[in-house]
């Protein structure tokens, strides 16, 4: 059966509600949802039921979330109010928008935004309600597997920090009484700016802050310089550098690529000056709560926090003996190796999910073939998730 096309504004009422100032937030109460999901609490709510939200301002413009029941939705998110549930299943609408994407509705280079007028041009294809619900059932199972993967990620991310604290103690209190040094005494902080338009850099990968995953430091889809349309100078880094993103440093974006390339000038390439500090010790140190607390105290700019070179170099930390660093590197290396294998499986799960999402909204295929193929892909996702959890 052919799917019918319908405009988004004919099945819901996109609306931006009044924005409340952060100083008006309360310590507890009803959850507040803004551009980046749950951002705080307030004494009242403006949405009784869960509502599909579209981030309509800023760098994450076009992101789709669902608010909790009894939430206050601010003006940084477009609320899709009053969905016509006689025509569209709530979760089908959510998945359909995620599958479609909203990049074509974003305007403004300096300050990206999505307006109600832009959303009025969005069309969606809808099957019957019964078929929508069958599709949602499969997509819910796939999404649950992704959430299990996320839970496994959280647990895995605790292993290396726990080993660091066990062997060296909290850098903030230095319980083992190691001598302390400022970072710039033992680490070179990159200053080699290069012109990426020179041919010698064309076949190197370019990494921006958005290519470093927060907390994990995983490199996400680097782009070759020749395909990046770069204009301003960038930092060169080698396989011997650790990359530290200085913009919004609370995001904890610290990576160890182990290949050469160029990176945004908003990222510092760091390299140990000698064997007094190893790469894995430095990597782990920059992910500690002690360093994050230092960053919070010393980074400037209120709107977009940034840590400059002087502030980074002045961070003082304990310097253990070389024999302990060698022991730590051996143990940490095994953990990192396991993590790399996990990343491969995680990417496989994500790719499978995207294929399922694509298949779900291929209206030109028969319902029975689409459902059978999605279930096959779902089974493959389950196998990958079990391997990840082992």
C-alpha positions, -999 to +999 in steps of 0.1 A: +000+000+000+014+034-010+023+057+019+005+091+020+025+124+021+016+150+047+030+183+059+044+183+094+023+213+104-008+194+095-002+167+121+012+189+150+016+225+160+053+236+163+057+262+189+085+280+208+075+287+245+089+315+266+125+310+277+133+312+314+167+325+327+191+301+343+190+321+375+153+313+378+160+275+379+152+257+411+172+229+428+143+205+424+109+206+408+097+199+372+124+191+346+133+219+322+141+210+286+161+233+263+184+230+233+204+201+247+177+181+265+172+182+302+190+213+316+175+219+351+144+223+372+116+248+376+086+254+399+060+249+371+056+230+338+041+239+305+038+204+290+018+177+308+025+149+283+059+139+268+065+160+237+088+158+207+113+186+208+135+200+180+166+220+190+160+253+171+191+274+181+228+269+183+254+243+172+231+213+180+203+228+158+181+200+144+186+175+173+154+157+182+145+149+219+115+138+238+106+156+270+096+139+302+060+142+315+052+175+333+082+194+319+089+230+311+101+234+275+121+266+268+122+287+237+155+271+226+135+240+216+106+238+192+078+218+208+057+197+184+025+203+203-009+187+198+001+158+176-028+142+157-027+108+171-056+097+149-032+101+120+003+095+133+017+074+161+038+095+185+069+074+184+066+069+146+067+107+143+098+108+164+116+081+144+105+096+111+120+130+119+152+113+131+154+093+098+147+124+077+169+149+094+163+186+094+195+201+080+175+216+051+154+236+076+184+253+093+193+289+084+219+314+097+256+308+096+267+327+127+237+315+148+220+284+132+183+284+138+151+266+128+119+286+126+082+275+124+082+288+089+110+265+079+093+235+095+061+243+075+079+230+044+087+196+059+068+166+044+066+131+059+053+099+044+029+079+066+016+044+062-015+032+080-015+035+118-013-003+122+018-004+100+033+026+119+030+007+151+046-025+137+076-004+125+078+014+159+079-019+177+110-030+158+127+005+161+120+005+198+139-029+201+168-015+181+169+017+201+169-003+233+200-022+221+217+012+215+208+022+250+223-011+264+255-002+244+255+033+260+251+017+295+281-006+287+301+025+276+295+042+309+308+012+328+338+007+305+348+044+309+353+039+346+380+012+343+410+033+332+402+062+357+398+036+385+432+021+376+448+056+376+434+065+411+443+030+425+480+033+414+486+071+419+458+085+441+438+116+435+460+143+418+441+169+438+452+156+472+484+137+462+480+111+490+513+094+480+533+125+484+548+126+449+568+157+438+545+180+417+553+198+385+535+222+362+524+206+329+545+227+307+577+216+324+573+180+311+549+184+282+553+204+249+521+222+241+519+225+203+525+258+186+534+246+151+507+263+130+506+253+093+488+263+062+466+234+053+464+246+016+500+234+011+501+202-009+521+183+017+490+183+040+464+174+014+463+137+022+463+141+060+432+138+081+418+170+096+403+168+132+381+195+146+366+196+181+334+180+168+354+149+157+365+141+193+338+123+213+334+137+248+346+116+277+358+086+255+382+106+232+371+085+203+379+100+169+347+104+149+350+103+111+380+125+104+380+142+069+410+145+046+424+180+044+418+180+006+380+175+012+377+200+041+378+234+024+400+247+052+411+284+052+428+294+085+460+279+098+459+247+118+481+228+142+501+199+128+503+168+150+521+135+148+514+100+160+533+110+191+508+137+202+477+137+224+450+161+214+432+183+239+402+205+229+405+238+247+369+250+238+343+240+264+370+220+282+343+206+306+334+183+277+365+163+285+376+159+249+411+142+251+422+119+223+453+098+214+449+093+176+483+075+170+484+090+135+496+122+119+473+150+107+462+186+112+437+198+138+417+229+146+436+257+163+411+252+191+429+219+199+463+217+216+486+189+204+505+177+235+537+156+236+557+144+266+592+161+266+609+130+280+602+097+297+592+113+330+557+113+316+542+087+294+513+092+269+488+070+287+496+086+320+491+121+304+459+109+287+445+096+320+456+126+340+437+150+316+405+130+322+406+131+360+381+150+381+411+170+395+419+183+361+382+190+353+379+210+385+410+230+376+396+237+342+363+249+357+382+273+380+406+287+355+390+287+320+379+322+309+349+334+290+314+329+305+295+321+274+320+297+257+346+286+282+381+283+269+415+272+285+445+291+271+480+278+268+493+295+299+464+282+320+469+246+307+507+247+312+503+259+348+483+228+359+504+212+387+502+174+391+521+146+409+549+130+391+553+093+400+584+072+396+593+058+362+589+022+373+552+029+383+546+046+350+559+016+331+536-007+351+507+016+345+513+018+308+514-020+305+480-023+323+464+007+306+476-005+272+456-037+276+425-017+286+429+007+256+433-023+233+400-038+246+383-004+242+394-002+206+377-035+199+346-022+217+346+009+195+345-013+163+315-032+177+298+000+187+302+014+152+288-018+138+257-014+160+252+022+150+255+014+113+230-015+117+206+009+135+209+035+108+202+008+081+171-004+101+160+033+104+164+037+066+146+004+058+117+015+081+109+045+060+115+030+026+078+034+016+084+019-019+091-016-004+064-040+005+055-041+042+063-078+046+098-076+030+106-045+050+096-060+083+115-093+075+147-074+066+145-052+096+141-082+119+172-098+103+192-066+110+178-065+145+191-100+152+225-090+139+224-060+163+216-083+192+246-105+184+269-074+183+254-061+216+260-095+233+297-095+221+300-059+234+287-069+268+310-099+272 
